[in-house]
Amino acid sequence: MNDSERVLSNLSKMRFYKELVLDNLRVTEEGTTEKEIADLLINGIDFIIAIQLKARNEQDQTDSIEKELKWLTNKCKAAKKQVKESISSIRSGNLPSLENGRKRQVYLSASAEIVPLVIFMNENIGDNYPHVLYKHSEDGMDINCMSFQDFQKICRALLSPMEIVEYLKWRLTFYQTHGDVNVSIYMDDKENITLVKPSHGEALCYQFVAENYGRVEDQELEQCIEGFTDFLHNLPDKVVVESEHNGSYPLVLFFAHFNRIEIVNFAKRLRKTLDAAQKGDFRCCASLRNTKQHYTIVFFSTHDSYVFNIDIPDQNVLEQRINQMGVSDFDILLEVVCYWENSEDYHIDFGVTDKKGRYIR
């Protein structure tokens, strides 16, 4: 791994969580020589962001935008070929297990949705670069392209791996439909207007947010995101697990699919449950379900330890709560139990029922 790849890897582990990041991607498939699948993969099991990175040495950079864009054009040709090879390797289903940022061996799903992305490092190019690498043949594909600076910006503006996946798909369609426009205007149902210059600092992501999630009060969103991010980054340390299958890895996979609306709803209920547990108010505090994604989450405050259907006063409280919600077709049931060891330290236990093996395999 060179210095540029290390910078990209460190940013990704911070923004995407170590469980999802694969950066040691040199493998040897049966009957072949060693090859590198990609420079970096973000593996969400049913989605994969496949990243190719191209970096210009500082000593080779010039003040000529024409020369720098020529360098980028040449590098992008190689990157597009590498992307096609990456997709082919994943689709083959023959890859060995790979080590993620938590040193856990994981596999890539051959049926995952693969979202390719070419990132380049060259500060002399600025905003005036090809944002899509268009195909030149019937068997080719259009691929998103962005500078490392712009990739950093979307990592700050978008709040989860799934939001970034959805944005990259939306961004590609936007440029395929509208081309390189100077200004884009979006008006929602309440006549709120979002006006952006798409190529200026990847401002297009703000239009994506407005179109897909509407507006959430900044202060409320900031508080919820801060709490959720802290919770998720500390998940391996804060979670008491019953077995390897109930460890932090499948939970991170599950939460990585949340968008900002789901994050806000979860964070509010988690805070409510922690507050109740701290006050000695032990009960079923809240619930959350998503009929589109077929999951149900039930939150319990309790006095200590792992207590699913044991120490809670009514042994059938979980079943009763689910019946009250009218939920019968969930694929994933998540029980969240919060308790405090002392006035400063809390713990969260999770019980997961994953009927279709989406995250627990």
C-alpha positions as CSV (number, residue, x, y, z in Angstrom):
1,M,0.0,0.0,0.0
2,N,1.5,3.3,-1.0
3,D,1.0,6.6,0.8
4,S,-2.0,7.8,-1.3
5,E,-3.8,4.5,-0.8
6,R,-3.1,4.7,3.0
7,V,-4.6,8.2,3.2
8,L,-7.8,6.9,1.4
9,S,-7.9,3.8,3.6
10,N,-7.6,5.8,6.8
11,L,-10.4,8.2,5.7
12,S,-12.6,5.3,4.8
13,K,-12.1,3.5,8.1
14,M,-13.1,6.7,9.9
15,R,-16.2,7.4,7.7
16,F,-17.3,3.9,6.8
17,Y,-16.3,2.0,9.9
18,K,-13.4,-0.5,10.0
19,E,-15.8,-3.5,9.6
20,L,-16.7,-2.5,6.1
21,V,-13.3,-1.5,4.7
22,L,-11.1,-3.9,2.7
23,D,-7.7,-2.5,1.7
24,N,-5.5,-5.6,1.5
25,L,-6.8,-6.8,-1.8
26,R,-4.0,-8.8,-3.4
27,V,-5.3,-12.3,-4.0
28,T,-4.5,-15.4,-6.0
29,E,-7.5,-17.1,-7.5
30,E,-7.2,-20.8,-8.3
31,G,-5.0,-21.3,-11.4
32,T,-4.0,-17.7,-11.7
33,T,-1.2,-15.4,-10.6
34,E,-1.5,-12.8,-7.8
35,K,-3.6,-9.8,-8.7
36,E,-5.2,-6.8,-6.9
37,I,-9.0,-6.7,-6.9
38,A,-9.2,-3.0,-6.4
39,D,-7.4,-0.2,-4.4
40,L,-10.2,-0.2,-1.8
41,L,-13.6,-1.9,-1.3
42,I,-16.4,-0.8,1.0
43,N,-18.2,-4.1,1.6
44,G,-21.8,-3.8,2.9
45,I,-22.6,-7.5,1.9
46,D,-25.4,-6.6,-0.5
47,F,-23.6,-3.5,-1.8
48,I,-19.9,-3.0,-2.6
49,I,-18.3,0.3,-3.5
50,A,-15.3,-0.6,-5.7
51,I,-12.7,2.2,-5.7
52,Q,-9.8,2.8,-8.0
53,L,-7.4,5.5,-6.9
54,K,-5.1,7.4,-9.2
55,A,-2.5,9.8,-7.6
56,R,-0.2,12.3,-9.3
57,N,3.2,12.7,-7.6
58,E,3.7,16.3,-6.4
59,Q,7.1,16.6,-8.1
60,D,5.5,15.7,-11.4
61,Q,2.6,18.2,-11.2
62,T,2.7,21.3,-13.4
63,D,0.9,24.6,-13.6
64,S,-0.7,23.6,-16.9
65,I,-4.3,22.5,-16.5
66,E,-4.1,21.0,-20.0
67,K,-1.2,18.8,-19.0
68,E,-2.8,17.7,-15.8
69,L,-6.1,16.9,-17.5
70,K,-4.2,14.9,-20.0
71,W,-2.6,13.0,-17.2
72,L,-6.0,12.3,-15.7
73,T,-7.4,11.2,-19.0
74,N,-4.7,8.6,-19.4
75,K,-5.1,7.4,-15.8
76,C,-8.8,7.1,-16.2
77,K,-8.4,4.8,-19.2
78,A,-6.4,2.4,-17.0
79,A,-8.9,2.8,-14.1
80,K,-11.9,1.9,-16.2
81,K,-10.2,-1.3,-17.3
82,Q,-9.3,-2.1,-13.7
83,V,-12.9,-1.5,-12.6
84,K,-14.2,-4.0,-15.2
85,E,-11.7,-6.5,-13.9
86,S,-12.7,-5.9,-10.3
87,I,-16.4,-6.5,-11.1
88,S,-15.5,-9.6,-13.0
89,S,-13.5,-11.0,-10.1
90,I,-16.3,-10.3,-7.6
91,R,-18.9,-11.8,-9.9
92,S,-16.9,-15.0,-10.4
93,G,-17.6,-16.0,-6.8
94,N,-14.1,-17.6,-6.7
95,L,-12.4,-15.0,-4.4
96,P,-10.9,-16.2,-1.1
97,S,-11.9,-14.6,2.2
98,L,-10.5,-11.1,2.8
99,E,-9.4,-9.3,6.0
100,N,-11.4,-6.2,7.0
101,G,-10.2,-3.3,9.1
102,R,-11.1,-5.3,12.3
103,K,-8.8,-8.2,11.2
104,R,-11.9,-10.4,10.6
105,Q,-12.1,-12.7,7.5
106,V,-15.1,-11.8,5.4
107,Y,-16.3,-12.8,2.0
108,L,-17.6,-10.8,-1.0
109,S,-21.1,-11.7,-2.3
110,A,-21.0,-12.4,-6.0
111,S,-24.6,-11.1,-6.3
112,A,-23.9,-7.8,-4.4
113,E,-24.7,-4.5,-6.1
114,I,-21.3,-3.1,-7.2
115,V,-21.0,0.6,-7.4
116,P,-17.6,1.6,-9.0
117,L,-15.9,4.9,-8.3
118,V,-12.6,6.4,-9.7
119,I,-10.9,8.8,-7.3
120,F,-7.9,10.9,-8.2
121,M,-5.4,12.9,-6.2
122,N,-4.2,16.0,-8.1
123,E,-4.8,19.3,-6.4
124,N,-3.9,21.3,-9.5
125,I,-6.9,20.1,-11.5
126,G,-9.6,21.8,-9.3
127,D,-13.3,21.4,-10.2
128,N,-12.9,21.3,-14.0
129,Y,-12.6,17.5,-14.5
130,P,-14.8,14.8,-16.1
131,H,-17.3,13.8,-13.4
132,V,-18.4,10.7,-15.4
133,L,-16.1,8.4,-17.4
134,Y,-18.4,7.5,-20.3
135,K,-18.3,4.2,-22.0
136,H,-16.9,3.9,-25.6
137,S,-18.3,0.5,-26.5
138,E,-21.5,-1.6,-26.1
139,D,-19.9,-3.7,-23.4
140,G,-18.5,-0.7,-21.5
141,M,-20.0,1.2,-18.6
142,D,-20.3,4.8,-17.3
143,I,-18.4,5.3,-14.1
144,N,-18.4,8.1,-11.5
145,C,-15.1,10.0,-11.2
146,M,-14.3,12.6,-8.5
147,S,-11.3,14.2,-6.9
148,F,-10.2,13.1,-3.4
149,Q,-11.1,16.5,-2.1
150,D,-14.7,16.0,-3.4
151,F,-14.8,12.5,-2.0
152,Q,-13.9,13.9,1.4
153,K,-16.8,16.5,1.1
154,I,-19.4,13.8,0.3
155,C,-18.2,11.8,3.3
156,R,-18.9,14.8,5.5
157,A,-22.2,15.7,3.9
158,L,-23.7,12.2,3.6
159,L,-24.2,10.3,6.8
160,S,-23.9,6.6,6.1
161,P,-22.4,4.2,3.7
162,M,-25.9,3.6,2.2
163,E,-26.5,7.3,1.6
164,I,-23.2,7.4,-0.3
165,V,-24.1,4.4,-2.4
166,E,-27.5,5.9,-3.2
167,Y,-25.8,9.3,-4.0
168,L,-23.3,7.7,-6.4
169,K,-26.1,6.0,-8.3
170,W,-28.2,9.2,-8.3
171,R,-25.1,11.3,-9.4
172,L,-24.4,9.1,-12.3
173,T,-28.0,9.3,-13.5
174,F,-27.9,13.1,-13.1
175,Y,-24.9,13.6,-15.3
176,Q,-26.1,11.0,-17.9
177,T,-29.4,13.0,-18.1
178,H,-28.3,16.6,-17.8
179,G,-24.6,16.6,-18.7
180,D,-22.2,19.2,-17.2
181,V,-24.7,21.9,-16.3
182,N,-23.5,25.1,-14.6
183,V,-26.5,25.5,-12.2
184,S,-29.2,23.1,-11.0
185,I,-32.4,24.1,-9.2
186,Y,-34.7,21.9,-7.2
187,M,-37.9,23.0,-5.5
188,D,-39.7,20.7,-3.1
189,D,-43.5,20.4,-2.3
190,K,-43.2,23.2,0.3
191,E,-41.5,25.5,-2.3
192,N,-38.1,25.3,-0.6
193,I,-35.5,25.9,-3.2
194,T,-32.1,24.3,-3.4
195,L,-29.7,25.9,-5.9
196,V,-26.3,24.4,-6.6
197,K,-23.4,24.5,-9.0
198,P,-23.0,20.8,-9.5
199,S,-19.3,20.7,-10.3
200,H,-18.3,23.2,-7.5
201,G,-17.0,21.2,-4.6
202,E,-19.4,18.4,-5.2
203,A,-22.3,20.6,-4.2
204,L,-24.6,18.3,-6.1
205,C,-24.9,16.1,-3.0
206,Y,-26.9,18.8,-1.3
207,Q,-29.5,18.6,-4.0
208,F,-29.6,14.8,-3.6
209,V,-30.3,15.3,0.1
210,A,-33.1,17.8,-0.5
211,E,-34.7,15.5,-3.1
212,N,-34.5,12.3,-1.1
213,Y,-34.8,13.2,2.5
214,G,-36.2,16.7,2.6
215,R,-35.1,19.1,5.4
216,V,-34.4,18.1,9.0
217,E,-33.6,20.8,11.6
218,D,-29.9,21.2,11.7
219,Q,-29.6,21.2,15.5
220,E,-31.7,18.1,15.9
221,L,-29.9,16.3,13.1
222,E,-26.5,17.3,14.5
223,Q,-27.3,15.9,17.9
224,C,-28.7,12.7,16.6
225,I,-25.8,12.1,14.2
226,E,-23.2,12.8,16.9
227,G,-24.9,10.3,19.2
228,F,-25.3,7.7,16.5
229,T,-21.8,8.0,15.2
230,D,-20.3,7.7,18.7
231,F,-22.5,4.7,19.3
232,L,-21.5,2.9,16.1
233,H,-17.8,3.7,16.2
234,N,-17.7,2.3,19.8
235,L,-19.9,-0.6,19.1
236,P,-17.2,-3.3,19.6
237,D,-16.4,-1.9,23.0
238,K,-19.9,-1.0,24.2
239,V,-21.7,-4.2,23.1
240,V,-21.9,-7.3,25.2
241,V,-22.3,-10.3,22.8
242,E,-23.8,-13.7,23.3
243,S,-21.7,-15.4,20.6
244,E,-19.6,-14.7,17.6
245,H,-22.7,-14.6,15.4
246,N,-24.2,-11.9,17.6
247,G,-21.0,-9.8,17.5
248,S,-20.6,-6.3,16.3
249,Y,-19.9,-7.1,12.7
250,P,-23.4,-8.0,11.6
251,L,-24.7,-5.1,13.6
252,V,-22.5,-2.6,11.8
253,L,-23.6,-4.1,8.5
254,F,-27.2,-3.6,9.5
255,F,-26.7,0.0,10.7
256,A,-24.6,0.8,7.6
257,H,-27.8,0.6,5.6
258,F,-29.6,3.3,7.5
259,N,-30.3,6.7,5.9
260,R,-30.5,10.0,7.9
261,I,-34.2,9.6,8.6
262,E,-33.6,6.1,10.1
263,I,-30.5,7.4,12.0
264,V,-32.5,10.2,13.6
265,N,-35.4,7.9,14.6
266,F,-33.0,5.3,16.1
267,A,-30.9,7.8,17.9
268,K,-33.9,9.4,19.6
269,R,-35.2,6.1,20.8
270,L,-31.8,4.9,22.0
271,R,-31.4,8.1,24.0
272,K,-34.9,7.8,25.5
273,T,-34.1,4.2,26.5
274,L,-30.7,5.0,28.1
275,D,-32.3,7.9,30.0
276,A,-35.0,5.6,31.3
277,A,-32.5,3.0,32.4
278,Q,-30.4,5.6,34.2
279,K,-33.5,6.7,36.1
280,G,-34.4,3.2,37.1
281,D,-37.5,3.1,34.9
282,F,-37.2,-0.5,33.6
283,R,-39.6,-1.3,30.8
284,C,-40.2,-1.6,27.0
285,C,-39.4,2.0,26.1
286,A,-39.9,2.3,22.3
287,S,-40.1,0.5,19.0
288,L,-39.2,1.2,15.4
289,R,-40.0,-0.6,12.2
290,N,-39.4,-0.2,8.5
291,T,-41.9,-2.0,6.3
292,K,-39.8,-1.4,3.2
293,Q,-36.7,-2.9,4.7
294,H,-38.6,-5.5,6.7
295,Y,-37.0,-4.9,10.1
296,T,-38.4,-4.3,13.6
297,I,-36.4,-2.8,16.5
298,V,-37.6,-3.0,20.1
299,F,-35.9,-1.0,22.9
300,F,-35.8,-2.1,26.6
301,S,-34.3,-0.4,29.6
302,T,-33.2,-2.7,32.4
303,H,-31.0,-2.9,35.4
304,D,-28.1,-5.1,34.2
305,S,-26.8,-7.7,31.8
306,Y,-28.2,-9.7,29.0
307,V,-31.9,-10.1,29.8
308,F,-33.9,-11.0,26.7
309,N,-37.2,-12.5,27.7
310,I,-35.7,-13.5,31.1
311,D,-35.4,-10.7,33.6
312,I,-38.0,-8.4,32.1
313,P,-41.1,-8.6,34.4
314,D,-43.4,-9.9,31.7
315,Q,-41.7,-12.8,29.9
316,N,-43.9,-12.3,26.8
317,V,-43.4,-8.5,26.6
318,L,-41.5,-8.7,23.4
319,E,-44.2,-10.8,21.7
320,Q,-46.9,-8.6,23.0
321,R,-45.1,-5.4,21.8
322,I,-44.7,-6.9,18.3
323,N,-48.4,-7.9,18.2
324,Q,-49.4,-4.3,19.2
325,M,-47.3,-3.0,16.3
326,G,-49.1,-5.3,13.9
327,V,-45.8,-6.6,12.6
328,S,-45.7,-10.1,11.1
329,D,-43.5,-10.0,8.0
330,F,-40.2,-8.8,9.4
331,D,-36.9,-10.4,8.2
332,I,-34.8,-8.8,11.0
333,L,-35.9,-8.4,14.6
334,L,-33.4,-6.4,16.8
335,E,-33.8,-6.3,20.5
336,V,-31.9,-3.4,22.1
337,V,-31.4,-3.6,25.9
338,C,-29.8,-0.6,27.6
339,Y,-28.4,-0.6,31.2
340,W,-25.9,1.4,33.3
341,E,-23.0,-0.1,35.3
342,N,-22.5,3.2,37.1
343,S,-23.3,6.8,36.7
344,E,-20.9,7.2,33.8
345,D,-20.7,3.8,32.0
346,Y,-23.6,2.3,30.0
347,H,-23.8,-0.9,28.0
348,I,-26.1,-2.1,25.2
349,D,-27.0,-5.7,24.6
350,F,-28.4,-6.8,21.3
351,G,-30.4,-9.8,20.3
352,V,-30.8,-10.4,16.6
353,T,-33.1,-12.6,14.6
354,D,-32.1,-12.6,11.0
355,K,-34.6,-14.9,9.2
356,K,-33.0,-14.7,5.8
357,G,-29.4,-14.5,6.8
358,R,-28.8,-11.0,5.4
359,Y,-26.1,-10.1,7.9
360,I,-25.6,-13.2,10.1
361,R,-24.2,-16.0,8.0
